[in-house]
Each structure stands twice: as C-alpha cells, then as structure tokens.
Amino acid sequence: MLLTRIDPDSNMARFYRLEISPDLLGGVVLIRNWGRIGAAGQECRQWFDGPDDARQELQLWARRKQRRGYCVSGPVTLL
C-alpha cells in the first residue's frame, strides 16, 4: 500500500509504503518505508507469526497516516 502526502504550499511531498511479505522461517514481515518522494527514505521491519497479525498492524499504520493527511495512492494488496 502506498500513501502520499503532497502540499506544494509547504513544499511537502512525502510517501509512506506498507508491505506484507513472507519470510524464510514461515512467518511474515511488515515492511514500512517512508520519506520524501524521490528519495530512498527510511525502513523498518516488523516480524509476525501469522498474516492476520501483520494485516492488523498494517491497517493500524494506514489509519494513523490517513489521520495525518496521507492519501492512498497505490494498490492495496493484503497477503
């Protein structure tokens, strides 16, 4: 899921990417990547035993960011 927040008046162009991916040990990982559009940004990985827990955390972060003015810009695909 890709979220963006763009405000030309304040020179703001930010992204927040959320992705769920399987790991090699049978669990799943939630990958959060954020920063200024056009830059690599920062990344944080959070491991879970199952996809349901990871989906709940993804939805939690998506709601947090949407409350701060981010809009969904990319496809929403949940594992």
Residue pairs with C-beta under 8 A, 6 or more apart in sequence:
1 17
1 18
1 19
1 58
1 62
1 72
1 74
1 75
1 76
1 77
2 15
2 16
2 17
2 72
2 73
2 74
2 75
3 15
3 16
3 17
3 18
3 62
3 65
3 66
3 70
3 71
3 72
3 73
3 74
4 13
4 14
4 15
4 16
4 37
4 70
4 71
4 73
5 12
5 13
5 14
5 15
5 16
5 65
5 68
5 69
5 70
5 71
6 12
6 13
6 14
6 37
7 13
7 69
13 36
13 37
13 38
14 34
14 35
14 36
14 37
14 70
15 33
15 34
15 35
15 36
15 37
15 41
15 73
16 32
16 33
16 34
16 61
16 65
16 70
17 31
17 32
17 33
17 34
17 74
18 30
18 31
18 32
18 58
18 61
18 62
19 30
19 31
19 33
20 28
20 29
20 30
20 31
20 51
20 54
20 55
20 58
20 78
20 79
21 28
21 29
21 31
21 79
22 28
22 29
22 79
23 29
23 47
27 47
27 48
27 49
27 50
28 47
28 48
28 50
28 51
28 54
28 79
29 45
29 46
29 47
29 48
29 54
30 45
30 46
30 47
30 48
30 54
30 57
30 58
30 61
31 43
31 44
31 45
32 43
32 44
32 45
32 46
32 61
33 41
33 42
33 43
33 44
34 41
34 42
35 41
35 42
46 54
46 57
48 54
48 57
51 78
51 79
54 79
55 78
55 79
58 78
62 72
66 72
